[in-house]
């Protein structure tokens, strides 16, 4: 006499395999917060490198947008890098993002809790020779959106 396998066991095993496969795909394809922060900094400096300062400005946090109107930012960035430095473009490297438990933009600003400090290095070849700027860029998450900030503490 043959014993029939229970169909419920097959369904349970099949369901577990599907769940495990979904979890594996989620882990593989989901970006961590650290990766998102680094990616945003990469996007920002790709805009800057291509001279699309309006595109980079859109990635700023509202506090940064209060410091510079889009028009003012575009004019000043282009003036400093292209006219004053005499550089047509630059190369850059993005360092490893570090999570900060708490960070403030300025003395007057609120504390940001989900913040990443990302060091960048920009290298310019200009009329005045090759020079490098090192700057920490801060990436914060607010209301499921990521933004760029620079430090303005005195």
N, CA, C and O atoms as a GROMACS GRO file, in nm:
protein
  616
    1UNK      N    1   0.083  -0.117   0.000
    1UNK     CA    2   0.000   0.000   0.000
    1UNK      C    3   0.088   0.125   0.000
    1UNK      O    4   0.176   0.141   0.085
    2UNK      N    5   0.064   0.210  -0.096
    2UNK     CA    6   0.141   0.333  -0.105
    2UNK      C    7   0.082   0.438  -0.014
    2UNK      O    8  -0.039   0.452   0.004
    3UNK      N    9   0.174   0.510   0.042
    3UNK     CA   10   0.131   0.618   0.130
    3UNK      C   11   0.134   0.749   0.052
    3UNK      O   12   0.236   0.782  -0.009
    4UNK      N   13   0.027   0.823   0.051
    4UNK     CA   14   0.020   0.950  -0.020
    4UNK      C   15   0.084   1.059   0.065
    4UNK      O   16   0.064   1.068   0.186
    5UNK      N   17   0.162   1.142  -0.005
    5UNK     CA   18   0.221   1.256   0.066
    5UNK      C   19   0.113   1.358   0.095
    5UNK      O   20   0.018   1.375   0.019
    6UNK      N   21   0.130   1.423   0.201
    6UNK     CA   22   0.032   1.524   0.240
    6UNK      C   23   0.054   1.650   0.157
    6UNK      O   24   0.165   1.704   0.156
    7UNK      N   25  -0.047   1.697   0.088
    7UNK     CA   26  -0.031   1.818   0.006
    7UNK      C   27   0.001   1.942   0.091
    7UNK      O   28   0.064   2.035   0.041
    8UNK      N   29  -0.041   1.945   0.215
    8UNK     CA   30  -0.013   2.059   0.302
    8UNK      C   31   0.137   2.075   0.324
    8UNK      O   32   0.186   2.188   0.330
    9UNK      N   33   0.210   1.966   0.337
    9UNK     CA   34   0.354   1.971   0.357
    9UNK      C   35   0.423   2.031   0.234
    9UNK      O   36   0.515   2.111   0.248
   10UNK      N   37   0.380   1.993   0.116
   10UNK     CA   38   0.435   2.047  -0.008
   10UNK      C   39   0.411   2.198  -0.016
   10UNK      O   40   0.500   2.274  -0.054
   11UNK      N   41   0.294   2.240   0.021
   11UNK     CA   42   0.260   2.382   0.016
   11UNK      C   43   0.346   2.461   0.115
   11UNK      O   44   0.394   2.570   0.082
   12UNK      N   45   0.366   2.408   0.233
   12UNK     CA   46   0.448   2.475   0.334
   12UNK      C   47   0.592   2.486   0.287
   12UNK      O   48   0.652   2.593   0.299
   13UNK      N   49   0.648   2.379   0.234
   13UNK     CA   50   0.787   2.381   0.185
   13UNK      C   51   0.800   2.480   0.069
   13UNK      O   52   0.895   2.558   0.065
   14UNK      N   53   0.707   2.475  -0.024
   14UNK     CA   54   0.710   2.566  -0.139
   14UNK      C   55   0.701   2.712  -0.093
   14UNK      O   56   0.774   2.798  -0.143
   15UNK      N   57   0.613   2.740   0.002
   15UNK     CA   58   0.597   2.875   0.055
   15UNK      C   59   0.725   2.922   0.124
   15UNK      O   60   0.764   3.037   0.106
   16UNK      N   61   0.788   2.837   0.202
   16UNK     CA   62   0.914   2.873   0.268
   16UNK      C   63   1.024   2.903   0.167
   16UNK      O   64   1.102   2.997   0.185
   17UNK      N   65   1.031   2.824   0.062
   17UNK     CA   66   1.132   2.848  -0.042
   17UNK      C   67   1.108   2.984  -0.108
   17UNK      O   68   1.203   3.059  -0.130
   18UNK      N   69   0.985   3.015  -0.139
   18UNK     CA   70   0.951   3.144  -0.200
   18UNK      C   71   0.987   3.259  -0.106
   18UNK      O   72   1.043   3.359  -0.150
   19UNK      N   73   0.955   3.246   0.020
   19UNK     CA   74   0.986   3.351   0.119
   19UNK      C   75   1.136   3.371   0.129
   19UNK      O   76   1.183   3.485   0.129
   20UNK      N   77   1.212   3.263   0.138
   20UNK     CA   78   1.358   3.273   0.146
   20UNK      C   79   1.416   3.337   0.020
   20UNK      O   80   1.509   3.418   0.029
   21UNK      N   81   1.364   3.303  -0.095
   21UNK     CA   82   1.410   3.361  -0.220
   21UNK      C   83   1.381   3.511  -0.223
   21UNK      O   84   1.466   3.590  -0.265
   22UNK      N   85   1.264   3.550  -0.180
   22UNK     CA   86   1.229   3.693  -0.174
   22UNK      C   87   1.320   3.769  -0.079
   22UNK      O   88   1.366   3.879  -0.111
   23UNK      N   89   1.347   3.711   0.038
   23UNK     CA   90   1.437   3.776   0.133
   23UNK      C   91   1.578   3.790   0.076
   23UNK      O   92   1.642   3.893   0.094
   24UNK      N   93   1.625   3.688   0.009
   24UNK     CA   94   1.757   3.693  -0.053
   24UNK      C   95   1.764   3.803  -0.159
   24UNK      O   96   1.860   3.879  -0.163
   25UNK      N   97   1.663   3.813  -0.242
   25UNK     CA   98   1.659   3.917  -0.345
   25UNK      C   99   1.652   4.056  -0.282
   25UNK      O  100   1.715   4.150  -0.330
   26UNK      N  101   1.576   4.069  -0.175
   26UNK     CA  102   1.566   4.197  -0.105
   26UNK      C  103   1.702   4.240  -0.051
   26UNK      O  104   1.742   4.355  -0.067
   27UNK      N  105   1.773   4.148   0.012
   27UNK     CA  106   1.905   4.179   0.068
   27UNK      C  107   2.002   4.216  -0.042
   27UNK      O  108   2.082   4.308  -0.027
   28UNK      N  109   1.998   4.145  -0.153
   28UNK     CA  110   2.090   4.170  -0.262
   28UNK      C  111   2.064   4.305  -0.328
   28UNK      O  112   2.157   4.379  -0.358
   29UNK      N  113   1.937   4.338  -0.350
   29UNK     CA  114   1.905   4.456  -0.429
   29UNK      C  115   1.869   4.581  -0.349
   29UNK      O  116   1.858   4.689  -0.407
   30UNK      N  117   1.851   4.569  -0.221
   30UNK     CA  118   1.817   4.689  -0.144
   30UNK      C  119   1.946   4.764  -0.109
   30UNK      O  120   2.049   4.703  -0.079
   31UNK      N  121   1.937   4.893  -0.112
   31UNK     CA  122   2.050   4.976  -0.077
   31UNK      C  123   2.044   5.008   0.071
   31UNK      O  124   1.937   5.035   0.126
   32UNK      N  125   2.157   5.004   0.135
   32UNK     CA  126   2.161   5.045   0.274
   32UNK      C  127   2.158   5.198   0.280
   32UNK      O  128   2.180   5.265   0.179
   33UNK      N  129   2.131   5.252   0.396
   33UNK     CA  130   2.132   5.397   0.414
   33UNK      C  131   2.268   5.454   0.379
   33UNK      O  132   2.278   5.560   0.318
   34UNK      N  133   2.372   5.383   0.418
   34UNK     CA  134   2.509   5.427   0.389
   34UNK      C  135   2.532   5.434   0.237
   34UNK      O  136   2.593   5.528   0.188
   35UNK      N  137   2.482   5.334   0.165
   35UNK     CA  138   2.495   5.333   0.020
   35UNK      C  139   2.415   5.447  -0.044
   35UNK      O  140   2.461   5.509  -0.140
   36UNK      N  141   2.297   5.474   0.009
   36UNK     CA  142   2.216   5.584  -0.044
   36UNK      C  143   2.286   5.718  -0.024
   36UNK      O  144   2.285   5.803  -0.114
   37UNK      N  145   2.345   5.736   0.093
   37UNK     CA  146   2.417   5.860   0.122
   37UNK      C  147   2.533   5.878   0.024
   37UNK      O  148   2.552   5.985  -0.033
   38UNK      N  149   2.611   5.773   0.006
   38UNK     CA  150   2.726   5.780  -0.085
   38UNK      C  151   2.679   5.805  -0.228
   38UNK      O  152   2.740   5.883  -0.301
   39UNK      N  153   2.573   5.740  -0.267
   39UNK     CA  154   2.518   5.756  -0.402
   39UNK      C  155   2.472   5.900  -0.426
   39UNK      O  156   2.493   5.954  -0.535
   40UNK      N  157   2.411   5.961  -0.326
   40UNK     CA  158   2.365   6.100  -0.340
   40UNK      C  159   2.484   6.194  -0.358
   40UNK      O  160   2.479   6.286  -0.439
   41UNK      N  161   2.590   6.171  -0.282
   41UNK     CA  162   2.711   6.253  -0.296
   41UNK      C  163   2.771   6.234  -0.435
   41UNK      O  164   2.815   6.331  -0.498
   42UNK      N  165   2.773   6.112  -0.484
   42UNK     CA  166   2.822   6.084  -0.620
   42UNK      C  167   2.738   6.163  -0.722
   42UNK      O  168   2.792   6.227  -0.812
   43UNK      N  169   2.606   6.157  -0.707
   43UNK     CA  170   2.517   6.230  -0.798
   43UNK      C  171   2.547   6.380  -0.794
   43UNK      O  172   2.555   6.446  -0.898
   44UNK      N  173   2.562   6.434  -0.673
   44UNK     CA  174   2.588   6.576  -0.655
   44UNK      C  175   2.714   6.618  -0.732
   44UNK      O  176   2.713   6.716  -0.806
   45UNK      N  177   2.824   6.543  -0.713
   45UNK     CA  178   2.950   6.582  -0.776
   45UNK      C  179   2.954   6.550  -0.925
   45UNK      O  180   3.032   6.610  -0.998
   46UNK      N  181   2.872   6.458  -0.972
   46UNK     CA  182   2.860   6.437  -1.117
   46UNK      C  183   2.793   6.559  -1.180
   46UNK      O  184   2.835   6.606  -1.286
   47UNK      N  185   2.690   6.611  -1.114
   47UNK     CA  186   2.628   6.736  -1.162
   47UNK      C  187   2.731   6.849  -1.164
   47UNK      O  188   2.743   6.920  -1.264
   48UNK      N  189   2.803   6.864  -1.055
   48UNK     CA  190   2.902   6.971  -1.045
   48UNK      C  191   3.010   6.957  -1.152
   48UNK      O  192   3.047   7.055  -1.217
   49UNK      N  193   3.059   6.837  -1.171
   49UNK     CA  194   3.166   6.813  -1.269
   49UNK      C  195   3.120   6.848  -1.410
   49UNK      O  196   3.198   6.900  -1.490
   50UNK      N  197   2.995   6.818  -1.441
   50UNK     CA  198   2.944   6.847  -1.575
   50UNK      C  199   2.901   6.994  -1.591
   50UNK      O  200   2.857   7.034  -1.698
   51UNK      N  201   2.914   7.073  -1.483
   51UNK     CA  202   2.875   7.214  -1.489
   51UNK      C  203   2.726   7.236  -1.468
   51UNK      O  204   2.677   7.347  -1.489
   52UNK      N  205   2.653   7.133  -1.427
   52UNK     CA  206   2.509   7.143  -1.402
   52UNK      C  207   2.488   7.180  -1.255
   52UNK      O  208   2.443   7.098  -1.174
   53UNK      N  209   2.521   7.304  -1.222
   53UNK     CA  210   2.510   7.348  -1.083
   53UNK      C  211   2.365   7.360  -1.037
   53UNK      O  212   2.337   7.349  -0.918
   54UNK      N  213   2.274   7.381  -1.131
   54UNK     CA  214   2.132   7.381  -1.097
   54UNK      C  215   2.086   7.242  -1.054
   54UNK      O  216   2.004   7.229  -0.963
   55UNK      N  217   2.139   7.138  -1.119
   55UNK     CA  218   2.106   7.000  -1.082
   55UNK      C  219   2.159   6.966  -0.944
   55UNK      O  220   2.090   6.902  -0.864
   56UNK      N  221   2.282   7.010  -0.915
   56UNK     CA  222   2.338   6.981  -0.782
   56UNK      C  223   2.262   7.057  -0.674
   56UNK      O  224   2.241   7.005  -0.564
   57UNK      N  225   2.220   7.180  -0.704
   57UNK     CA  226   2.147   7.260  -0.607
   57UNK      C  227   2.018   7.191  -0.565
   57UNK      O  228   1.976   7.203  -0.450
   58UNK      N  229   1.953   7.119  -0.657
   58UNK     CA  230   1.826   7.053  -0.624
   58UNK      C  231   1.843   6.945  -0.518
   58UNK      O  232   1.746   6.905  -0.455
   59UNK      N  233   1.966   6.897  -0.497
   59UNK     CA  234   1.991   6.792  -0.398
   59UNK      C  235   2.017   6.849  -0.258
   59UNK      O  236   2.032   6.773  -0.162
   60UNK      N  237   2.023   6.981  -0.247
   60UNK     CA  238   2.047   7.044  -0.118
   60UNK      C  239   1.926   7.031  -0.026
   60UNK      O  240   1.811   7.024  -0.071
   61UNK      N  241   1.954   7.029   0.102
   61UNK     CA  242   1.852   7.036   0.208
   61UNK      C  243   1.791   7.177   0.203
   61UNK      O  244   1.859   7.272   0.163
   62UNK      N  245   1.667   7.194   0.244
   62UNK     CA  246   1.606   7.327   0.246
   62UNK      C  247   1.689   7.432   0.323
   62UNK      O  248   1.686   7.550   0.287
   63UNK      N  249   1.763   7.391   0.427
   63UNK     CA  250   1.849   7.487   0.497
   63UNK      C  251   1.960   7.540   0.406
   63UNK      O  252   1.995   7.658   0.415
   64UNK      N  253   2.013   7.456   0.320
   64UNK     CA  254   2.114   7.500   0.224
   64UNK      C  255   2.051   7.590   0.119
   64UNK      O  256   2.111   7.688   0.075
   65UNK      N  257   1.930   7.556   0.079
   65UNK     CA  258   1.862   7.637  -0.023
   65UNK      C  259   1.830   7.777   0.030
   65UNK      O  260   1.814   7.870  -0.048
   66UNK      N  261   1.819   7.791   0.163
   66UNK     CA  262   1.800   7.923   0.222
   66UNK      C  263   1.929   8.005   0.214
   66UNK      O  264   1.924   8.127   0.204
   67UNK      N  265   2.043   7.938   0.218
   67UNK     CA  266   2.172   8.007   0.208
   67UNK      C  267   2.198   8.057   0.067
   67UNK      O  268   2.257   8.164   0.048
   68UNK      N  269   2.155   7.980  -0.032
   68UNK     CA  270   2.180   8.015  -0.173
   68UNK      C  271   2.052   7.996  -0.252
   68UNK      O  272   1.992   7.889  -0.249
   69UNK      N  273   2.009   8.098  -0.322
   69UNK     CA  274   1.903   8.075  -0.420
   69UNK      C  275   1.967   7.993  -0.532
   69UNK      O  276   2.089   7.990  -0.545
   70UNK      N  277   1.886   7.929  -0.612
   70UNK     CA  278   1.941   7.847  -0.720
   70UNK      C  279   2.022   7.933  -0.817
   70UNK      O  280   2.131   7.894  -0.859
   71UNK      N  281   1.970   8.047  -0.852
   71UNK     CA  282   2.039   8.137  -0.945
   71UNK      C  283   2.173   8.183  -0.887
   71UNK      O  284   2.274   8.182  -0.956
   72UNK      N  285   2.173   8.223  -0.761
   72UNK     CA  286   2.295   8.268  -0.695
   72UNK      C  287   2.399   8.156  -0.688
   72UNK      O  288   2.517   8.178  -0.713
   73UNK      N  289   2.354   8.037  -0.654
   73UNK     CA  290   2.445   7.923  -0.643
   73UNK      C  291   2.510   7.894  -0.779
   73UNK      O  292   2.631   7.876  -0.788
   74UNK      N  293   2.429   7.889  -0.884
   74UNK     CA  294   2.481   7.860  -1.018
   74UNK      C  295   2.586   7.964  -1.057
   74UNK      O  296   2.693   7.928  -1.106
   75UNK      N  297   2.555   8.090  -1.037
   75UNK     CA  298   2.648   8.196  -1.075
   75UNK      C  299   2.777   8.191  -0.994
   75UNK      O  300   2.886   8.204  -1.049
   76UNK      N  301   2.764   8.173  -0.864
   76UNK     CA  302   2.884   8.174  -0.778
   76UNK      C  303   2.973   8.053  -0.801
   76UNK      O  304   3.095   8.066  -0.806
   77UNK      N  305   2.912   7.933  -0.814
   77UNK     CA  306   2.993   7.811  -0.838
   77UNK      C  307   3.066   7.822  -0.970
   77UNK      O  308   3.186   7.793  -0.978
   78UNK      N  309   2.995   7.861  -1.074
   78UNK     CA  310   3.058   7.874  -1.205
   78UNK      C  311   3.168   7.979  -1.201
   78UNK      O  312   3.275   7.960  -1.259
   79UNK      N  313   3.142   8.090  -1.133
   79UNK     CA  314   3.241   8.198  -1.125
   79UNK      C  315   3.367   8.153  -1.052
   79UNK      O  316   3.478   8.173  -1.102
   80UNK      N  317   3.351   8.091  -0.936
   80UNK     CA  318   3.467   8.050  -0.857
   80UNK      C  319   3.549   7.945  -0.929
   80UNK      O  320   3.671   7.960  -0.944
   81UNK      N  321   3.485   7.837  -0.973
   81UNK     CA  322   3.561   7.727  -1.032
   81UNK      C  323   3.611   7.757  -1.172
   81UNK      O  324   3.726   7.727  -1.204
   82UNK      N  325   3.528   7.814  -1.254
   82UNK     CA  326   3.566   7.830  -1.394
   82UNK      C  327   3.640   7.962  -1.420
   82UNK      O  328   3.737   7.964  -1.494
   83UNK      N  329   3.594   8.070  -1.360
   83UNK     CA  330   3.657   8.199  -1.387
   83UNK      C  331   3.774   8.225  -1.292
   83UNK      O  332   3.885   8.254  -1.338
   84UNK      N  333   3.751   8.216  -1.162
   84UNK     CA  334   3.859   8.247  -1.067
   84UNK      C  335   3.971   8.142  -1.071
   84UNK      O  336   4.088   8.179  -1.077
   85UNK      N  337   3.936   8.015  -1.068
   85UNK     CA  338   4.037   7.909  -1.069
   85UNK      C  339   4.091   7.884  -1.209
   85UNK      O  340   4.202   7.833  -1.225
   86UNK      N  341   4.014   7.918  -1.310
   86UNK     CA  342   4.056   7.890  -1.447
   86UNK      C  343   4.051   7.741  -1.479
   86UNK      O  344   4.126   7.694  -1.564
   87UNK      N  345   3.964   7.668  -1.412
   87UNK     CA  346   3.953   7.523  -1.434
   87UNK      C  347   3.827   7.495  -1.515
   87UNK      O  348   3.721   7.550  -1.488
   88UNK      N  349   3.841   7.409  -1.614
   88UNK     CA  350   3.725   7.372  -1.694
   88UNK      C  351   3.645   7.260  -1.628
   88UNK      O  352   3.523   7.253  -1.642
   89UNK      N  353   3.713   7.172  -1.558
   89UNK     CA  354   3.648   7.062  -1.488
   89UNK      C  355   3.739   7.018  -1.373
   89UNK      O  356   3.842   7.080  -1.348
   90UNK      N  357   3.701   6.914  -1.306
   90UNK     CA  358   3.780   6.861  -1.195
   90UNK      C  359   3.755   6.711  -1.185
   90UNK      O  360   3.659   6.659  -1.242
   91UNK      N  361   3.842   6.645  -1.113
   91UNK     CA  362   3.817   6.506  -1.078
   91UNK      C  363   3.782   6.504  -0.930
   91UNK      O  364   3.812   6.598  -0.857
   92UNK      N  365   3.719   6.398  -0.888
   92UNK     CA  366   3.681   6.390  -0.747
   92UNK      C  367   3.682   6.245  -0.702
   92UNK      O  368   3.668   6.152  -0.782
   93UNK      N  369   3.700   6.228  -0.572
   93UNK     CA  370   3.684   6.097  -0.510
   93UNK      C  371   3.591   6.114  -0.392
   93UNK      O  372   3.594   6.215  -0.322
   94UNK      N  373   3.510   6.013  -0.372
   94UNK     CA  374   3.417   6.011  -0.260
   94UNK      C  375   3.468   5.908  -0.161
   94UNK      O  376   3.487   5.791  -0.195
   95UNK      N  377   3.491   5.952  -0.038
   95UNK     CA  378   3.542   5.861   0.065
   95UNK      C  379   3.432   5.776   0.127
   95UNK      O  380   3.318   5.776   0.081
   96UNK      N  381   3.469   5.706   0.228
   96UNK     CA  382   3.377   5.615   0.298
   96UNK      C  383   3.284   5.695   0.390
   96UNK      O  384   3.329   5.779   0.467
   97UNK      N  385   3.156   5.667   0.380
   97UNK     CA  386   3.056   5.735   0.462
   97UNK      C  387   3.062   5.685   0.606
   97UNK      O  388   3.077   5.566   0.632
   98UNK      N  389   3.050   5.779   0.700
   98UNK     CA  390   3.048   5.746   0.842
   98UNK      C  391   2.917   5.794   0.903
   98UNK      O  392   2.878   5.909   0.887
   99UNK      N  393   2.849   5.703   0.973
   99UNK     CA  394   2.723   5.739   1.036
   99UNK      C  395   2.749   5.820   1.161
   99UNK      O  396   2.836   5.786   1.242
  100UNK      N  397   2.674   5.928   1.176
  100UNK     CA  398   2.683   6.012   1.295
  100UNK      C  399   2.552   6.000   1.372
  100UNK      O  400   2.444   6.009   1.314
  101UNK      N  401   2.563   5.981   1.502
  101UNK     CA  402   2.442   5.969   1.585
  101UNK      C  403   2.365   6.100   1.588
  101UNK      O  404   2.242   6.102   1.593
  102UNK      N  405   2.439   6.211   1.584
  102UNK     CA  406   2.377   6.342   1.592
  102UNK      C  407   2.469   6.443   1.525
  102UNK      O  408   2.591   6.435   1.539
  103UNK      N  409   2.410   6.537   1.453
  103UNK     CA  410   2.489   6.639   1.383
  103UNK      C  411   2.404   6.762   1.364
  103UNK      O  412   2.284   6.752   1.343
  104UNK      N  413   2.468   6.880   1.372
  104UNK     CA  414   2.396   7.005   1.347
  104UNK      C  415   2.463   7.080   1.234
  104UNK      O  416   2.586   7.082   1.222
  105UNK      N  417   2.382   7.140   1.153
  105UNK     CA  418   2.424   7.218   1.036
  105UNK      C  419   2.490   7.348   1.079
  105UNK      O  420   2.592   7.389   1.022
  106UNK      N  421   2.433   7.412   1.178
  106UNK     CA  422   2.485   7.538   1.231
  106UNK      C  423   2.444   7.546   1.378
  106UNK      O  424   2.373   7.459   1.429
  107UNK      N  425   2.489   7.650   1.444
  107UNK     CA  426   2.454   7.666   1.585
  107UNK      C  427   2.303   7.680   1.605
  107UNK      O  428   2.250   7.639   1.708
  108UNK      N  429   2.236   7.738   1.508
  108UNK     CA  430   2.092   7.764   1.520
  108UNK      C  431   2.004   7.649   1.471
  108UNK      O  432   1.885   7.646   1.500
  109UNK      N  433   2.061   7.556   1.398
  109UNK     CA  434   1.978   7.451   1.336
  109UNK      C  435   1.947   7.338   1.435
  109UNK      O  436   2.017   7.319   1.534
  110UNK      N  437   1.841   7.265   1.407
  110UNK     CA  438   1.809   7.148   1.490
  110UNK      C  439   1.911   7.037   1.466
  110UNK      O  440   1.986   7.040   1.368
  111UNK      N  441   1.913   6.940   1.557
  111UNK     CA  442   2.002   6.825   1.541
  111UNK      C  443   1.940   6.727   1.442
  111UNK      O  444   1.820   6.700   1.445
  112UNK      N  445   2.026   6.674   1.356
  112UNK     CA  446   1.984   6.569   1.264
  112UNK      C  447   2.031   6.437   1.321
  112UNK      O  448   2.147   6.424   1.363
  113UNK      N  449   1.944   6.338   1.323
  113UNK     CA  450   1.980   6.209   1.381
  113UNK      C  451   2.034   6.111   1.278
  113UNK      O  452   2.135   6.046   1.305
  114UNK      N  453   1.972   6.099   1.165
  114UNK     CA  454   2.017   6.003   1.063
  114UNK      C  455   2.106   6.076   0.964
  114UNK      O  456   2.060   6.120   0.858
  115UNK      N  457   2.235   6.090   0.999
  115UNK     CA  458   2.329   6.170   0.921
  115UNK      C  459   2.450   6.086   0.884
  115UNK      O  460   2.498   6.005   0.964
  116UNK      N  461   2.500   6.108   0.764
  116UNK     CA  462   2.625   6.046   0.720
  116UNK      C  463   2.723   6.156   0.681
  116UNK      O  464   2.688   6.250   0.609
  117UNK      N  465   2.844   6.143   0.729
  117UNK     CA  466   2.953   6.233   0.694
  117UNK      C  467   3.032   6.163   0.584
  117UNK      O  468   3.084   6.052   0.602
  118UNK      N  469   3.042   6.229   0.469
  118UNK     CA  470   3.109   6.169   0.354
  118UNK      C  471   3.221   6.262   0.310
  118UNK      O  472   3.194   6.373   0.263
  119UNK      N  473   3.347   6.220   0.325
  119UNK     CA  474   3.458   6.305   0.281
  119UNK      C  475   3.473   6.299   0.128
  119UNK      O  476   3.461   6.193   0.067
  120UNK      N  477   3.498   6.415   0.070
  120UNK     CA  478   3.523   6.418  -0.074
  120UNK      C  479   3.654   6.494  -0.098
  120UNK      O  480   3.697   6.576  -0.017
  121UNK      N  481   3.715   6.462  -0.209
  121UNK     CA  482   3.836   6.530  -0.252
  121UNK      C  483   3.815   6.572  -0.397
  121UNK      O  484   3.786   6.489  -0.484
  122UNK      N  485   3.830   6.701  -0.423
  122UNK     CA  486   3.820   6.753  -0.559
  122UNK      C  487   3.959   6.798  -0.601
  122UNK      O  488   4.028   6.867  -0.526
  123UNK      N  489   4.001   6.759  -0.721
  123UNK     CA  490   4.131   6.798  -0.774
  123UNK      C  491   4.109   6.879  -0.901
  123UNK      O  492   4.045   6.833  -0.996
  124UNK      N  493   4.163   7.000  -0.900
  124UNK     CA  494   4.148   7.093  -1.013
  124UNK      C  495   4.282   7.111  -1.082
  124UNK      O  496   4.385   7.124  -1.018
  125UNK      N  497   4.278   7.112  -1.214
  125UNK     CA  498   4.394   7.148  -1.294
  125UNK      C  499   4.360   7.286  -1.350
  125UNK      O  500   4.268   7.301  -1.432
  126UNK      N  501   4.436   7.386  -1.306
  126UNK     CA  502   4.400   7.522  -1.340
  126UNK      C  503   4.520   7.600  -1.390
  126UNK      O  504   4.631   7.548  -1.402
  127UNK      N  505   4.496   7.726  -1.420
  127UNK     CA  506   4.602   7.817  -1.460
  127UNK      C  507   4.706   7.832  -1.349
  127UNK      O  508   4.821   7.868  -1.375
  128UNK      N  509   4.666   7.805  -1.227
  128UNK     CA  510   4.754   7.823  -1.112
  128UNK      C  511   4.816   7.692  -1.066
  128UNK      O  512   4.875   7.686  -0.958
  129UNK      N  513   4.804   7.588  -1.146
  129UNK     CA  514   4.858   7.457  -1.112
  129UNK      C  515   4.748   7.364  -1.065
  129UNK      O  516   4.629   7.393  -1.076
  130UNK      N  517   4.790   7.251  -1.014
  130UNK     CA  518   4.697   7.150  -0.964
  130UNK      C  519   4.674   7.175  -0.815
  130UNK      O  520   4.770   7.189  -0.739
  131UNK      N  521   4.550   7.180  -0.776
  131UNK     CA  522   4.522   7.194  -0.633
  131UNK      C  523   4.403   7.107  -0.595
  131UNK      O  524   4.322   7.068  -0.679
  132UNK      N  525   4.397   7.079  -0.465
  132UNK     CA  526   4.298   6.984  -0.414
  132UNK      C  527   4.220   7.048  -0.300
  132UNK      O  528   4.275   7.118  -0.215
  133UNK      N  529   4.091   7.022  -0.301
  133UNK     CA  530   4.003   7.066  -0.193
  133UNK      C  531   3.948   6.941  -0.124
  133UNK      O  532   3.896   6.851  -0.189
  134UNK      N  533   3.961   6.938   0.008
  134UNK     CA  534   3.902   6.831   0.088
  134UNK      C  535   3.785   6.892   0.164
  134UNK      O  536   3.798   6.998   0.225
  135UNK      N  537   3.672   6.825   0.158
  135UNK     CA  538   3.553   6.877   0.226
  135UNK      C  539   3.470   6.760   0.276
  135UNK      O  540   3.459   6.657   0.210
  136UNK      N  541   3.412   6.777   0.393
  136UNK     CA  542   3.314   6.679   0.441
  136UNK      C  543   3.177   6.724   0.395
  136UNK      O  544   3.139   6.840   0.414
  137UNK      N  545   3.104   6.633   0.336
  137UNK     CA  546   2.967   6.657   0.293
  137UNK      C  547   2.879   6.577   0.388
  137UNK      O  548   2.912   6.464   0.424
  138UNK      N  549   2.767   6.634   0.427
  138UNK     CA  550   2.676   6.568   0.519
  138UNK      C  551   2.548   6.534   0.446
  138UNK      O  552   2.492   6.617   0.374
  139UNK      N  553   2.502   6.414   0.466
  139UNK     CA  554   2.381   6.366   0.402
  139UNK      C  555   2.283   6.328   0.512
  139UNK      O  556   2.314   6.247   0.599
  140UNK      N  557   2.165   6.390   0.506
  140UNK     CA  558   2.064   6.364   0.609
  140UNK      C  559   1.938   6.311   0.544
  140UNK      O  560   1.908   6.340   0.428
  141UNK      N  561   1.864   6.233   0.621
  141UNK     CA  562   1.735   6.182   0.574
  141UNK      C  563   1.626   6.248   0.655
  141UNK      O  564   1.628   6.250   0.778
  142UNK      N  565   1.530   6.303   0.583
  142UNK     CA  566   1.412   6.362   0.646
  142UNK      C  567   1.291   6.324   0.563
  142UNK      O  568   1.290   6.344   0.441
  143UNK      N  569   1.190   6.272   0.626
  143UNK     CA  570   1.064   6.236   0.559
  143UNK      C  571   1.092   6.149   0.436
  143UNK      O  572   1.039   6.175   0.328
  144UNK      N  573   1.175   6.046   0.454
  144UNK     CA  574   1.208   5.949   0.349
  144UNK      C  575   1.277   6.010   0.227
  144UNK      O  576   1.274   5.951   0.119
  145UNK      N  577   1.339   6.126   0.243
  145UNK     CA  578   1.413   6.189   0.134
  145UNK      C  579   1.552   6.224   0.186
  145UNK      O  580   1.569   6.263   0.302
  146UNK      N  581   1.651   6.209   0.100
  146UNK     CA  582   1.790   6.236   0.136
  146UNK      C  583   1.836   6.369   0.080
  146UNK      O  584   1.802   6.405  -0.033
  147UNK      N  585   1.915   6.443   0.160
  147UNK     CA  586   1.959   6.577   0.122
  147UNK      C  587   2.108   6.596   0.152
  147UNK      O  588   2.166   6.528   0.238
  148UNK      N  589   2.168   6.689   0.079
  148UNK     CA  590   2.308   6.729   0.098
  148UNK      C  591   2.314   6.855   0.184
  148UNK      O  592   2.233   6.946   0.168
  149UNK      N  593   2.411   6.858   0.275
  149UNK     CA  594   2.440   6.977   0.356
  149UNK      C  595   2.591   6.994   0.368
  149UNK      O  596   2.666   6.896   0.359
  150UNK      N  597   2.634   7.117   0.387
  150UNK     CA  598   2.772   7.147   0.425
  150UNK      C  599   2.768   7.201   0.566
  150UNK      O  600   2.664   7.251   0.610
  151UNK      N  601   2.877   7.194   0.638
  151UNK     CA  602   2.882   7.243   0.776
  151UNK      C  603   2.905   7.394   0.777
  151UNK      O  604   2.984   7.447   0.699
  152UNK      N  605   2.835   7.462   0.866
  152UNK     CA  606   2.851   7.606   0.882
  152UNK      C  607   2.867   7.645   1.028
  152UNK      O  608   2.824   7.752   1.069
  153UNK      N  609   2.928   7.559   1.107
  153UNK     CA  610   2.951   7.593   1.247
  153UNK      C  611   3.073   7.683   1.256
  153UNK      O  612   3.168   7.669   1.179
  154UNK      N  613   3.068   7.775   1.351
  154UNK     CA  614   3.183   7.864   1.370
  154UNK      C  615   3.246   7.837   1.504
  154UNK      O  616   3.344   7.902   1.540
   0.00000   0.00000   0.00000
